[in-house]
């Protein structure tokens, strides 16, 4: 159900948009990484990346969507490493939201030529998502994250539309809120022991209307990593709503050296 809703959102938002290169082309820029691996955040599945993936695939890139189990940091890192193992040559690794924690840990793979963070957490060694959430500016979305009786975390469905996806059609945002995928509290508390961004070219898309990760916190992460910054005037769901702009940043990262 979740992937259907996200695909519907993409269809609605991209209606009337012409995607360049409707026929797959192998004519990529000289020296560009041909492979792109996209890592999704908490509460949604890999199809949250579909609008961006469609743009990049039609331009000739080999795009892989990682399906995070969301059961632990180790499990999500392992899923990402499995995806990286299947790539042939240079690869750009991209993470949204919680996915930023995952790529920080998994991105030290020698195939990874650049990292892209999209409205994403970017911890340093010893920091967990919980650490970052407590230290950053309070947001409507962060305050609405609560555990169920099994310890799995959700965003309050009543708050989800305005906090996560204010620029999605309301009915789609409400449906996404009611079909969330849980994030294990184990993942929330697990610190990273590797920071791939210290050794890789890094890019960051700051979403300036974000109510989950405060734009100020995103700017802090980006500055600490010395990332190339692009501002997008969108919500935490900008990978869907502003897919074109996000795809453009990823394309820049394919040329990083």
C-alpha positions as CSV (number, residue, x, y, z in Angstrom):
1,X,0.0,0.0,0.0
2,X,2.8,2.5,0.9
3,X,4.6,2.1,-2.4
4,X,1.3,2.7,-4.3
5,X,0.6,5.8,-2.3
6,X,4.1,7.2,-3.0
7,X,3.8,6.4,-6.6
8,X,0.5,8.2,-6.8
9,X,2.0,11.2,-5.1
10,X,4.8,11.2,-7.7
11,X,2.3,10.9,-10.5
12,X,0.3,13.9,-9.2
13,X,3.3,16.1,-8.5
14,X,5.1,15.3,-11.7
15,X,2.0,15.7,-14.0
16,X,2.8,18.0,-16.8
17,X,6.6,17.7,-16.2
18,X,8.7,16.6,-19.2
19,X,11.5,14.3,-18.1
20,X,14.5,14.7,-20.4
21,X,15.7,11.6,-22.0
22,X,12.5,9.5,-22.1
23,X,14.6,6.8,-24.0
24,X,17.4,5.5,-21.8
25,X,20.7,6.8,-23.0
26,X,24.2,5.7,-22.1
27,X,25.6,9.1,-23.0
28,X,26.6,10.2,-19.6
29,X,29.2,12.9,-18.9
30,X,32.8,11.8,-19.3
31,X,34.2,10.5,-16.0
32,X,30.8,10.4,-14.3
33,X,29.9,7.7,-11.8
34,X,27.3,5.5,-13.6
35,X,25.9,4.0,-10.5
36,X,23.6,5.6,-7.9
37,X,22.3,3.9,-4.7
38,X,19.4,5.6,-2.9
39,X,18.7,4.9,0.8
40,X,15.3,5.8,2.2
41,X,14.5,7.2,5.6
42,X,12.3,6.0,8.4
43,X,8.5,5.6,8.2
44,X,8.5,5.1,4.4
45,X,9.8,2.5,2.0
46,X,12.2,2.7,-0.9
47,X,9.5,4.0,-3.3
48,X,9.9,7.4,-1.7
49,X,12.9,7.7,-4.0
50,X,10.9,6.7,-7.1
51,X,10.4,10.2,-8.6
52,X,14.2,10.9,-8.4
53,X,15.1,7.4,-9.6
54,X,12.9,7.7,-12.7
55,X,14.6,11.0,-13.7
56,X,18.1,9.6,-13.2
57,X,17.3,6.2,-14.9
58,X,15.9,8.0,-18.0
59,X,19.2,9.8,-18.3
60,X,21.2,6.6,-18.4
61,X,22.3,6.1,-14.8
62,X,22.1,2.7,-13.1
63,X,19.9,3.4,-10.1
64,X,19.4,1.0,-7.1
65,X,16.8,1.5,-4.4
66,X,17.8,0.0,-1.1
67,X,15.0,-1.6,0.9
68,X,15.9,-0.8,4.5
69,X,14.4,-3.3,7.1
70,X,14.4,-0.4,9.6
71,X,15.0,-3.0,12.4
72,X,18.4,-1.7,13.4
73,X,21.2,0.5,12.1
74,X,23.3,-2.7,11.5
75,X,20.5,-4.2,9.4
76,X,20.1,-1.1,7.3
77,X,23.8,-0.7,6.8
78,X,24.0,-4.4,5.8
79,X,21.2,-3.9,3.2
80,X,23.1,-0.9,1.8
81,X,26.4,-2.7,1.7
82,X,24.7,-5.6,-0.2
83,X,23.5,-3.1,-2.8
84,X,26.9,-1.5,-3.1
85,X,28.5,-5.0,-3.6
86,X,26.4,-5.4,-6.7
87,X,27.6,-2.1,-8.3
88,X,30.2,-2.2,-11.1
89,X,32.5,0.8,-10.6
90,X,32.1,4.2,-9.1
91,X,28.9,4.8,-7.2
92,X,27.2,7.8,-5.6
93,X,25.5,6.9,-2.3
94,X,22.5,9.0,-1.3
95,X,20.5,9.1,1.9
96,X,17.3,10.8,3.0
97,X,16.5,11.6,6.6
98,X,17.4,8.5,8.7
99,X,19.1,7.2,5.5
100,X,21.8,9.8,6.2
101,X,22.8,7.9,9.3
102,X,23.0,4.7,7.2
103,X,25.2,6.2,4.5
104,X,27.5,7.7,7.0
105,X,28.3,4.2,8.3
106,X,28.1,2.3,5.0
107,X,29.7,4.9,2.7
108,X,33.3,3.9,3.4
109,X,33.0,1.3,0.7
110,X,35.8,2.0,-1.9
111,X,33.2,2.0,-4.7
112,X,31.5,5.1,-3.2
113,X,32.9,8.2,-5.0
114,X,30.6,10.7,-3.3
115,X,27.8,11.1,-0.7
116,X,24.6,13.0,-1.0
117,X,22.5,13.9,2.0
118,X,18.9,15.0,1.4
119,X,17.2,16.5,4.5
120,X,19.3,14.0,6.3
121,X,21.0,13.4,9.6
122,X,24.8,13.3,9.4
123,X,26.2,12.0,12.7
124,X,29.8,12.0,13.8
125,X,31.5,9.0,15.4
126,X,29.7,8.0,18.6
127,X,26.5,9.9,17.8
128,X,23.1,8.3,17.3
129,X,19.9,9.5,15.8
130,X,18.7,10.0,19.4
131,X,21.7,12.1,20.2
132,X,21.2,14.3,17.2
133,X,17.4,14.6,17.8
134,X,18.0,15.8,21.4
135,X,20.7,18.3,20.6
136,X,19.1,20.0,17.6
137,X,16.4,22.6,17.5
138,X,12.9,21.2,18.4
139,X,10.6,20.6,15.5
140,X,6.9,19.7,15.1
141,X,7.8,16.4,13.5
142,X,10.4,15.3,16.1
143,X,8.1,16.1,18.9
144,X,5.4,13.8,17.3
145,X,7.6,10.7,17.2
146,X,6.3,8.2,19.8
147,X,6.9,4.4,20.5
148,X,4.2,1.8,20.5
149,X,3.9,-1.0,23.0
150,X,6.6,-3.0,21.1
151,X,9.1,-0.1,21.2
152,X,8.7,0.7,17.5
153,X,8.6,4.4,16.6
154,X,6.0,6.2,14.6
155,X,5.0,9.8,13.8
156,X,1.6,10.8,15.2
157,X,-0.7,10.4,12.1
158,X,-2.5,13.6,13.0
159,X,0.8,15.6,12.9
160,X,2.4,13.7,10.0
161,X,0.8,15.6,7.1
162,X,1.8,19.1,8.3
163,X,5.1,18.1,9.8
164,X,6.4,15.7,7.1
165,X,4.6,16.4,3.8
166,X,3.0,19.9,3.9
167,X,3.5,20.3,0.2
168,X,2.0,17.0,-0.8
169,X,-1.8,16.8,-1.5
170,X,-3.5,16.4,1.8
171,X,-5.3,13.2,1.1
172,X,-2.0,11.5,0.0
173,X,-0.2,12.9,3.1
174,X,-2.9,11.5,5.3
175,X,-2.8,8.1,3.6
176,X,1.0,8.0,4.1
177,X,0.6,8.9,7.7
178,X,-1.8,6.0,8.2
179,X,0.5,3.5,6.4
180,X,3.8,4.3,8.1
181,X,6.6,1.7,8.4
182,X,8.0,1.6,12.0
183,X,11.5,2.4,12.9
184,X,12.9,0.2,15.7
185,X,14.0,2.0,18.8
186,X,17.3,0.0,18.5
187,X,18.0,1.9,15.3
188,X,17.2,5.2,17.0
189,X,19.7,4.6,19.8
190,X,22.6,3.1,17.8
191,X,25.7,5.3,17.4
192,X,27.8,5.2,14.3
193,X,31.4,4.1,14.5
194,X,32.4,5.3,11.0
195,X,32.0,8.7,9.3
196,X,32.4,8.2,5.6
197,X,31.9,11.9,5.0
198,X,35.3,12.7,6.3
199,X,37.0,11.0,3.3
200,X,34.4,11.5,0.5
201,X,33.2,14.4,-1.5
202,X,29.9,15.4,0.1
203,X,26.8,17.2,-1.1
204,X,23.8,18.3,1.0
205,X,20.3,19.3,0.0
206,X,18.8,21.6,2.7
207,X,15.0,21.7,2.7
208,X,14.2,25.2,4.0
209,X,10.6,24.4,5.0
210,X,11.4,21.2,6.8
211,X,9.5,20.5,10.1
212,X,11.2,17.2,10.9
213,X,14.9,18.2,10.8
214,X,15.2,21.9,11.3
215,X,16.9,23.7,8.5
216,X,19.4,25.1,11.0
217,X,20.4,21.6,12.0
218,X,20.7,20.6,8.3
219,X,23.0,23.6,7.8
220,X,25.1,22.5,10.8
221,X,25.5,19.0,9.4
222,X,26.4,20.3,5.9
223,X,28.9,22.8,7.3
224,X,30.6,20.3,9.5
225,X,31.0,17.9,6.6
226,X,32.2,20.8,4.3
227,X,29.5,19.7,1.9
228,X,28.4,21.5,-1.2
229,X,25.0,22.9,-0.3
230,X,21.9,23.3,-2.3
231,X,18.8,24.9,-0.7
232,X,15.3,23.7,-1.8
233,X,12.2,25.5,-0.6
234,X,10.3,22.4,0.4
235,X,9.3,20.1,3.2
236,X,10.8,16.9,4.5
237,X,9.2,15.2,1.5
238,X,11.2,17.2,-1.0
239,X,12.7,14.1,-2.6
240,X,9.1,13.6,-4.0
241,X,8.0,17.2,-4.3
242,X,11.2,18.6,-5.7
243,X,12.6,15.5,-7.4
244,X,14.0,17.4,-10.3
245,X,16.2,19.6,-8.0
246,X,17.3,16.7,-5.9
247,X,18.2,14.7,-9.1
248,X,20.3,17.6,-10.3
249,X,22.4,17.6,-7.1
250,X,22.9,13.9,-7.4
251,X,24.1,14.4,-11.0
252,X,26.6,16.9,-9.8
253,X,27.9,14.4,-7.3
254,X,28.5,11.8,-10.1
255,X,31.3,14.1,-11.3
256,X,32.9,14.6,-7.9
257,X,36.6,13.8,-7.6
